[in-house]
Amino acid sequence: MTTEFRFGVNPVAPAAGVAAREATCRCAEDPGHDVILVPGNPGMTAPFAALIA
């Protein structure tokens, strides 16, 4: 049994505007990346840390 191996990227800074997000996605797609990781709260800290504090 074989499993398909996929590459992904995680943008460090959120892109401002639709055109910038599309450009980021296209830059990731051109070299063959399959997945773009998007945080649940772009530009903010994770809510779980605040809940347990």
mmJSON file of the N, C-alpha and C atoms, coordinates in Angstrom:
{"data_MODEL":{"atom_site":{
"group_PDB":["ATOM","ATOM","ATOM","ATOM","ATOM","ATOM","ATOM","ATOM","ATOM","ATOM","ATOM","ATOM","ATOM","ATOM","ATOM","ATOM","ATOM","ATOM","ATOM","ATOM","ATOM","ATOM","ATOM","ATOM","ATOM","ATOM","ATOM","ATOM","ATOM","ATOM","ATOM","ATOM","ATOM","ATOM","ATOM","ATOM","ATOM","ATOM","ATOM","ATOM","ATOM","ATOM","ATOM","ATOM","ATOM","ATOM","ATOM","ATOM","ATOM","ATOM","ATOM","ATOM","ATOM","ATOM","ATOM","ATOM","ATOM","ATOM","ATOM","ATOM","ATOM","ATOM","ATOM","ATOM","ATOM","ATOM","ATOM","ATOM","ATOM","ATOM","ATOM","ATOM","ATOM","ATOM","ATOM","ATOM","ATOM","ATOM","ATOM","ATOM","ATOM","ATOM","ATOM","ATOM","ATOM","ATOM","ATOM","ATOM","ATOM","ATOM","ATOM","ATOM","ATOM","ATOM","ATOM","ATOM","ATOM","ATOM","ATOM","ATOM","ATOM","ATOM","ATOM","ATOM","ATOM","ATOM","ATOM","ATOM","ATOM","ATOM","ATOM","ATOM","ATOM","ATOM","ATOM","ATOM","ATOM","ATOM","ATOM","ATOM","ATOM","ATOM","ATOM","ATOM","ATOM","ATOM","ATOM","ATOM","ATOM","ATOM","ATOM","ATOM","ATOM","ATOM","ATOM","ATOM","ATOM","ATOM","ATOM","ATOM","ATOM","ATOM","ATOM","ATOM","ATOM","ATOM","ATOM","ATOM","ATOM","ATOM","ATOM","ATOM","ATOM","ATOM","ATOM","ATOM","ATOM","ATOM","ATOM"],
"id":[1,2,3,4,5,6,7,8,9,10,11,12,13,14,15,16,17,18,19,20,21,22,23,24,25,26,27,28,29,30,31,32,33,34,35,36,37,38,39,40,41,42,43,44,45,46,47,48,49,50,51,52,53,54,55,56,57,58,59,60,61,62,63,64,65,66,67,68,69,70,71,72,73,74,75,76,77,78,79,80,81,82,83,84,85,86,87,88,89,90,91,92,93,94,95,96,97,98,99,100,101,102,103,104,105,106,107,108,109,110,111,112,113,114,115,116,117,118,119,120,121,122,123,124,125,126,127,128,129,130,131,132,133,134,135,136,137,138,139,140,141,142,143,144,145,146,147,148,149,150,151,152,153,154,155,156,157,158,159],
"type_symbol":["N","C","C","N","C","C","N","C","C","N","C","C","N","C","C","N","C","C","N","C","C","N","C","C","N","C","C","N","C","C","N","C","C","N","C","C","N","C","C","N","C","C","N","C","C","N","C","C","N","C","C","N","C","C","N","C","C","N","C","C","N","C","C","N","C","C","N","C","C","N","C","C","N","C","C","N","C","C","N","C","C","N","C","C","N","C","C","N","C","C","N","C","C","N","C","C","N","C","C","N","C","C","N","C","C","N","C","C","N","C","C","N","C","C","N","C","C","N","C","C","N","C","C","N","C","C","N","C","C","N","C","C","N","C","C","N","C","C","N","C","C","N","C","C","N","C","C","N","C","C","N","C","C","N","C","C","N","C","C"],
"label_atom_id":["N","CA","C","N","CA","C","N","CA","C","N","CA","C","N","CA","C","N","CA","C","N","CA","C","N","CA","C","N","CA","C","N","CA","C","N","CA","C","N","CA","C","N","CA","C","N","CA","C","N","CA","C","N","CA","C","N","CA","C","N","CA","C","N","CA","C","N","CA","C","N","CA","C","N","CA","C","N","CA","C","N","CA","C","N","CA","C","N","CA","C","N","CA","C","N","CA","C","N","CA","C","N","CA","C","N","CA","C","N","CA","C","N","CA","C","N","CA","C","N","CA","C","N","CA","C","N","CA","C","N","CA","C","N","CA","C","N","CA","C","N","CA","C","N","CA","C","N","CA","C","N","CA","C","N","CA","C","N","CA","C","N","CA","C","N","CA","C","N","CA","C","N","CA","C","N","CA","C","N","CA","C","N","CA","C"],
"label_alt_id":[null,null,null,null,null,null,null,null,null,null,null,null,null,null,null,null,null,null,null,null,null,null,null,null,null,null,null,null,null,null,null,null,null,null,null,null,null,null,null,null,null,null,null,null,null,null,null,null,null,null,null,null,null,null,null,null,null,null,null,null,null,null,null,null,null,null,null,null,null,null,null,null,null,null,null,null,null,null,null,null,null,null,null,null,null,null,null,null,null,null,null,null,null,null,null,null,null,null,null,null,null,null,null,null,null,null,null,null,null,null,null,null,null,null,null,null,null,null,null,null,null,null,null,null,null,null,null,null,null,null,null,null,null,null,null,null,null,null,null,null,null,null,null,null,null,null,null,null,null,null,null,null,null,null,null,null,null,null,null],
"label_comp_id":["MET","MET","MET","THR","THR","THR","THR","THR","THR","GLU","GLU","GLU","PHE","PHE","PHE","ARG","ARG","ARG","PHE","PHE","PHE","GLY","GLY","GLY","VAL","VAL","VAL","ASN","ASN","ASN","PRO","PRO","PRO","VAL","VAL","VAL","ALA","ALA","ALA","PRO","PRO","PRO","ALA","ALA","ALA","ALA","ALA","ALA","GLY","GLY","GLY","VAL","VAL","VAL","ALA","ALA","ALA","ALA","ALA","ALA","ARG","ARG","ARG","GLU","GLU","GLU","ALA","ALA","ALA","THR","THR","THR","CYS","CYS","CYS","ARG","ARG","ARG","CYS","CYS","CYS","ALA","ALA","ALA","GLU","GLU","GLU","ASP","ASP","ASP","PRO","PRO","PRO","GLY","GLY","GLY","HIS","HIS","HIS","ASP","ASP","ASP","VAL","VAL","VAL","ILE","ILE","ILE","LEU","LEU","LEU","VAL","VAL","VAL","PRO","PRO","PRO","GLY","GLY","GLY","ASN","ASN","ASN","PRO","PRO","PRO","GLY","GLY","GLY","MET","MET","MET","THR","THR","THR","ALA","ALA","ALA","PRO","PRO","PRO","PHE","PHE","PHE","ALA","ALA","ALA","ALA","ALA","ALA","LEU","LEU","LEU","ILE","ILE","ILE","ALA","ALA","ALA"],
"label_asym_id":["A","A","A","A","A","A","A","A","A","A","A","A","A","A","A","A","A","A","A","A","A","A","A","A","A","A","A","A","A","A","A","A","A","A","A","A","A","A","A","A","A","A","A","A","A","A","A","A","A","A","A","A","A","A","A","A","A","A","A","A","A","A","A","A","A","A","A","A","A","A","A","A","A","A","A","A","A","A","A","A","A","A","A","A","A","A","A","A","A","A","A","A","A","A","A","A","A","A","A","A","A","A","A","A","A","A","A","A","A","A","A","A","A","A","A","A","A","A","A","A","A","A","A","A","A","A","A","A","A","A","A","A","A","A","A","A","A","A","A","A","A","A","A","A","A","A","A","A","A","A","A","A","A","A","A","A","A","A","A"],
"label_entity_id":["1","1","1","1","1","1","1","1","1","1","1","1","1","1","1","1","1","1","1","1","1","1","1","1","1","1","1","1","1","1","1","1","1","1","1","1","1","1","1","1","1","1","1","1","1","1","1","1","1","1","1","1","1","1","1","1","1","1","1","1","1","1","1","1","1","1","1","1","1","1","1","1","1","1","1","1","1","1","1","1","1","1","1","1","1","1","1","1","1","1","1","1","1","1","1","1","1","1","1","1","1","1","1","1","1","1","1","1","1","1","1","1","1","1","1","1","1","1","1","1","1","1","1","1","1","1","1","1","1","1","1","1","1","1","1","1","1","1","1","1","1","1","1","1","1","1","1","1","1","1","1","1","1","1","1","1","1","1","1"],
"label_seq_id":[1,1,1,2,2,2,3,3,3,4,4,4,5,5,5,6,6,6,7,7,7,8,8,8,9,9,9,10,10,10,11,11,11,12,12,12,13,13,13,14,14,14,15,15,15,16,16,16,17,17,17,18,18,18,19,19,19,20,20,20,21,21,21,22,22,22,23,23,23,24,24,24,25,25,25,26,26,26,27,27,27,28,28,28,29,29,29,30,30,30,31,31,31,32,32,32,33,33,33,34,34,34,35,35,35,36,36,36,37,37,37,38,38,38,39,39,39,40,40,40,41,41,41,42,42,42,43,43,43,44,44,44,45,45,45,46,46,46,47,47,47,48,48,48,49,49,49,50,50,50,51,51,51,52,52,52,53,53,53],
"pdbx_PDB_ins_code":[null,null,null,null,null,null,null,null,null,null,null,null,null,null,null,null,null,null,null,null,null,null,null,null,null,null,null,null,null,null,null,null,null,null,null,null,null,null,null,null,null,null,null,null,null,null,null,null,null,null,null,null,null,null,null,null,null,null,null,null,null,null,null,null,null,null,null,null,null,null,null,null,null,null,null,null,null,null,null,null,null,null,null,null,null,null,null,null,null,null,null,null,null,null,null,null,null,null,null,null,null,null,null,null,null,null,null,null,null,null,null,null,null,null,null,null,null,null,null,null,null,null,null,null,null,null,null,null,null,null,null,null,null,null,null,null,null,null,null,null,null,null,null,null,null,null,null,null,null,null,null,null,null,null,null,null,null,null,null],
"Cartn_x":[0.843,0.0,0.887,0.645,1.412,0.524,1.144,0.439,1.044,0.192,0.67,1.289,2.486,3.186,2.918,2.477,2.134,2.954,3.29,4.044,3.124,3.4,2.586,3.43,2.823,3.483,2.606,3.255,2.554,3.023,2.238,2.666,2.879,3.992,4.335,3.446,3.245,2.436,1.155,0.047,-1.192,-1.103,-1.594,-1.586,-2.773,-2.528,-3.589,-4.263,-5.531,-6.286,-6.363,-7.378,-7.638,-6.516,-6.055,-4.999,-3.71,-3.372,-2.16,-2.298,-3.488,-3.702,-3.613,-4.197,-4.122,-2.67,-1.899,-0.491,0.293,0.015,0.688,0.367,-0.894,-1.304,-0.674,-0.611,-0.013,1.493,2.156,3.595,3.853,2.94,3.084,2.746,1.819,1.372,2.388,3.076,4.004,5.082,5.755,6.771,6.194,4.874,4.261,3.716,3.618,3.031,1.539,1.046,-0.344,-1.24,-0.66,-1.449,-0.95,-1.874,-1.536,-2.22,-1.423,-1.966,-2.43,-3.63,-4.195,-4.579,-4.046,-4.403,-5.876,-6.44,-7.841,-8.139,-7.137,-7.295,-6.17,-6.283,-5.19,-4.858,-3.584,-3.132,-3.357,-3.891,-4.15,-3.555,-3.456,-2.966,-4.068,-3.673,-4.625,-5.521,-6.802,-7.705,-7.479,-6.893,-6.736,-5.824,-4.751,-3.83,-4.551,-5.416,-6.169,-7.174,-7.719,-8.721,-8.103,-6.864,-6.268,-5.512,-5.338,-4.61,-5.443],
"Cartn_y":[-1.183,0.0,1.246,2.14,3.383,4.572,5.586,6.81,7.952,8.78,9.935,10.944,11.417,12.397,13.781,14.711,16.048,17.089,18.165,19.257,20.435,21.17,22.323,23.477,24.63,25.828,26.474,27.239,27.972,29.418,30.31,31.712,32.306,33.031,33.586,34.778,35.665,36.856,36.796,37.222,37.232,38.245,37.876,38.769,39.721,40.975,41.988,42.116,41.814,41.96,40.672,40.614,39.423,39.186,40.232,40.084,39.553,40.023,39.556,38.091,37.69,36.276,35.382,35.836,35.051,34.925,36.003,35.962,34.999,34.993,34.066,32.623,32.357,30.998,30.571,31.475,31.13,30.898,31.679,31.479,30.121,29.656,28.347,27.229,27.499,26.488,26.26,27.306,27.204,26.141,26.051,25.003,23.62,23.523,22.216,21.933,22.924,22.686,22.391,21.481,21.049,21.676,22.063,22.486,23.829,24.706,25.958,25.918,26.016,26.0,27.396,27.498,28.787,28.71,29.618,29.578,29.914,29.413,29.651,31.097,31.8,33.195,34.005,34.328,35.049,36.364,36.556,37.806,37.903,36.855,36.886,35.639,35.649,34.474,33.42,32.207,31.117,31.322,31.006,31.232,30.251,29.084,28.078,28.587,29.286,29.812,30.795,31.609,32.572,31.854,30.761,30.03,29.368,28.876,28.173,29.117,30.391,31.353,31.798],
"Cartn_z":[0.0,0.0,0.0,-0.895,-0.959,-0.633,-0.087,0.253,-0.548,-1.112,-1.867,-0.911,-1.239,-0.419,-0.992,-0.162,-0.628,0.122,-0.569,0.029,0.279,1.36,1.686,2.181,2.265,2.779,3.836,4.708,5.745,5.673,5.053,4.959,6.344,6.513,7.819,8.172,7.22,7.485,6.649,7.225,6.431,5.296,4.141,2.982,3.073,2.784,2.85,1.494,1.445,0.205,-0.595,-1.428,-2.238,-3.237,-3.891,-4.9,-4.277,-3.086,-2.412,-2.005,-1.546,-1.178,-2.406,-3.519,-4.754,-5.222,-5.118,-5.525,-4.649,-3.341,-2.434,-2.797,-3.086,-3.46,-4.776,-5.736,-7.036,-6.905,-6.045,-5.816,-5.173,-4.341,-3.72,-4.707,-5.615,-6.56,-7.686,-8.109,-9.241,-9.055,-7.894,-7.743,-7.41,-7.265,-7.066,-5.683,-4.816,-3.493,-3.647,-2.821,-2.898,-1.84,-0.704,0.453,0.959,1.312,1.988,3.346,4.406,5.758,6.132,6.63,7.017,8.491,9.32,10.735,10.944,12.022,12.322,12.679,13.194,13.592,12.954,11.673,11.004,11.69,11.965,12.577,14.064,14.686,16.126,16.761,18.068,18.769,18.84,19.095,19.216,20.448,20.347,21.476,22.624,22.354,23.407,24.517,24.158,25.198,26.116,25.566,26.393,27.282,26.811,27.601,28.833,28.707,29.839,30.767,30.379,31.21,32.401],
"occupancy":[1.0,1.0,1.0,1.0,1.0,1.0,1.0,1.0,1.0,1.0,1.0,1.0,1.0,1.0,1.0,1.0,1.0,1.0,1.0,1.0,1.0,1.0,1.0,1.0,1.0,1.0,1.0,1.0,1.0,1.0,1.0,1.0,1.0,1.0,1.0,1.0,1.0,1.0,1.0,1.0,1.0,1.0,1.0,1.0,1.0,1.0,1.0,1.0,1.0,1.0,1.0,1.0,1.0,1.0,1.0,1.0,1.0,1.0,1.0,1.0,1.0,1.0,1.0,1.0,1.0,1.0,1.0,1.0,1.0,1.0,1.0,1.0,1.0,1.0,1.0,1.0,1.0,1.0,1.0,1.0,1.0,1.0,1.0,1.0,1.0,1.0,1.0,1.0,1.0,1.0,1.0,1.0,1.0,1.0,1.0,1.0,1.0,1.0,1.0,1.0,1.0,1.0,1.0,1.0,1.0,1.0,1.0,1.0,1.0,1.0,1.0,1.0,1.0,1.0,1.0,1.0,1.0,1.0,1.0,1.0,1.0,1.0,1.0,1.0,1.0,1.0,1.0,1.0,1.0,1.0,1.0,1.0,1.0,1.0,1.0,1.0,1.0,1.0,1.0,1.0,1.0,1.0,1.0,1.0,1.0,1.0,1.0,1.0,1.0,1.0,1.0,1.0,1.0,1.0,1.0,1.0,1.0,1.0,1.0],
"B_iso_or_equiv":[0.0,0.0,0.0,0.0,0.0,0.0,0.0,0.0,0.0,0.0,0.0,0.0,0.0,0.0,0.0,0.0,0.0,0.0,0.0,0.0,0.0,0.0,0.0,0.0,0.0,0.0,0.0,0.0,0.0,0.0,0.0,0.0,0.0,0.0,0.0,0.0,0.0,0.0,0.0,0.0,0.0,0.0,0.0,0.0,0.0,0.0,0.0,0.0,0.0,0.0,0.0,0.0,0.0,0.0,0.0,0.0,0.0,0.0,0.0,0.0,0.0,0.0,0.0,0.0,0.0,0.0,0.0,0.0,0.0,0.0,0.0,0.0,0.0,0.0,0.0,0.0,0.0,0.0,0.0,0.0,0.0,0.0,0.0,0.0,0.0,0.0,0.0,0.0,0.0,0.0,0.0,0.0,0.0,0.0,0.0,0.0,0.0,0.0,0.0,0.0,0.0,0.0,0.0,0.0,0.0,0.0,0.0,0.0,0.0,0.0,0.0,0.0,0.0,0.0,0.0,0.0,0.0,0.0,0.0,0.0,0.0,0.0,0.0,0.0,0.0,0.0,0.0,0.0,0.0,0.0,0.0,0.0,0.0,0.0,0.0,0.0,0.0,0.0,0.0,0.0,0.0,0.0,0.0,0.0,0.0,0.0,0.0,0.0,0.0,0.0,0.0,0.0,0.0,0.0,0.0,0.0,0.0,0.0,0.0],
"pdbx_formal_charge":[null,null,null,null,null,null,null,null,null,null,null,null,null,null,null,null,null,null,null,null,null,null,null,null,null,null,null,null,null,null,null,null,null,null,null,null,null,null,null,null,null,null,null,null,null,null,null,null,null,null,null,null,null,null,null,null,null,null,null,null,null,null,null,null,null,null,null,null,null,null,null,null,null,null,null,null,null,null,null,null,null,null,null,null,null,null,null,null,null,null,null,null,null,null,null,null,null,null,null,null,null,null,null,null,null,null,null,null,null,null,null,null,null,null,null,null,null,null,null,null,null,null,null,null,null,null,null,null,null,null,null,null,null,null,null,null,null,null,null,null,null,null,null,null,null,null,null,null,null,null,null,null,null,null,null,null,null,null,null],
"auth_seq_id":[1,1,1,2,2,2,3,3,3,4,4,4,5,5,5,6,6,6,7,7,7,8,8,8,9,9,9,10,10,10,11,11,11,12,12,12,13,13,13,14,14,14,15,15,15,16,16,16,17,17,17,18,18,18,19,19,19,20,20,20,21,21,21,22,22,22,23,23,23,24,24,24,25,25,25,26,26,26,27,27,27,28,28,28,29,29,29,30,30,30,31,31,31,32,32,32,33,33,33,34,34,34,35,35,35,36,36,36,37,37,37,38,38,38,39,39,39,40,40,40,41,41,41,42,42,42,43,43,43,44,44,44,45,45,45,46,46,46,47,47,47,48,48,48,49,49,49,50,50,50,51,51,51,52,52,52,53,53,53],
"auth_comp_id":["MET","MET","MET","THR","THR","THR","THR","THR","THR","GLU","GLU","GLU","PHE","PHE","PHE","ARG","ARG","ARG","PHE","PHE","PHE","GLY","GLY","GLY","VAL","VAL","VAL","ASN","ASN","ASN","PRO","PRO","PRO","VAL","VAL","VAL","ALA","ALA","ALA","PRO","PRO","PRO","ALA","ALA","ALA","ALA","ALA","ALA","GLY","GLY","GLY","VAL","VAL","VAL","ALA","ALA","ALA","ALA","ALA","ALA","ARG","ARG","ARG","GLU","GLU","GLU","ALA","ALA","ALA","THR","THR","THR","CYS","CYS","CYS","ARG","ARG","ARG","CYS","CYS","CYS","ALA","ALA","ALA","GLU","GLU","GLU","ASP","ASP","ASP","PRO","PRO","PRO","GLY","GLY","GLY","HIS","HIS","HIS","ASP","ASP","ASP","VAL","VAL","VAL","ILE","ILE","ILE","LEU","LEU","LEU","VAL","VAL","VAL","PRO","PRO","PRO","GLY","GLY","GLY","ASN","ASN","ASN","PRO","PRO","PRO","GLY","GLY","GLY","MET","MET","MET","THR","THR","THR","ALA","ALA","ALA","PRO","PRO","PRO","PHE","PHE","PHE","ALA","ALA","ALA","ALA","ALA","ALA","LEU","LEU","LEU","ILE","ILE","ILE","ALA","ALA","ALA"],
"auth_asym_id":["A","A","A","A","A","A","A","A","A","A","A","A","A","A","A","A","A","A","A","A","A","A","A","A","A","A","A","A","A","A","A","A","A","A","A","A","A","A","A","A","A","A","A","A","A","A","A","A","A","A","A","A","A","A","A","A","A","A","A","A","A","A","A","A","A","A","A","A","A","A","A","A","A","A","A","A","A","A","A","A","A","A","A","A","A","A","A","A","A","A","A","A","A","A","A","A","A","A","A","A","A","A","A","A","A","A","A","A","A","A","A","A","A","A","A","A","A","A","A","A","A","A","A","A","A","A","A","A","A","A","A","A","A","A","A","A","A","A","A","A","A","A","A","A","A","A","A","A","A","A","A","A","A","A","A","A","A","A","A"],
"auth_atom_id":["N","CA","C","N","CA","C","N","CA","C","N","CA","C","N","CA","C","N","CA","C","N","CA","C","N","CA","C","N","CA","C","N","CA","C","N","CA","C","N","CA","C","N","CA","C","N","CA","C","N","CA","C","N","CA","C","N","CA","C","N","CA","C","N","CA","C","N","CA","C","N","CA","C","N","CA","C","N","CA","C","N","CA","C","N","CA","C","N","CA","C","N","CA","C","N","CA","C","N","CA","C","N","CA","C","N","CA","C","N","CA","C","N","CA","C","N","CA","C","N","CA","C","N","CA","C","N","CA","C","N","CA","C","N","CA","C","N","CA","C","N","CA","C","N","CA","C","N","CA","C","N","CA","C","N","CA","C","N","CA","C","N","CA","C","N","CA","C","N","CA","C","N","CA","C","N","CA","C","N","CA","C","N","CA","C"],
"pdbx_PDB_model_num":[1,1,1,1,1,1,1,1,1,1,1,1,1,1,1,1,1,1,1,1,1,1,1,1,1,1,1,1,1,1,1,1,1,1,1,1,1,1,1,1,1,1,1,1,1,1,1,1,1,1,1,1,1,1,1,1,1,1,1,1,1,1,1,1,1,1,1,1,1,1,1,1,1,1,1,1,1,1,1,1,1,1,1,1,1,1,1,1,1,1,1,1,1,1,1,1,1,1,1,1,1,1,1,1,1,1,1,1,1,1,1,1,1,1,1,1,1,1,1,1,1,1,1,1,1,1,1,1,1,1,1,1,1,1,1,1,1,1,1,1,1,1,1,1,1,1,1,1,1,1,1,1,1,1,1,1,1,1,1]
}}}
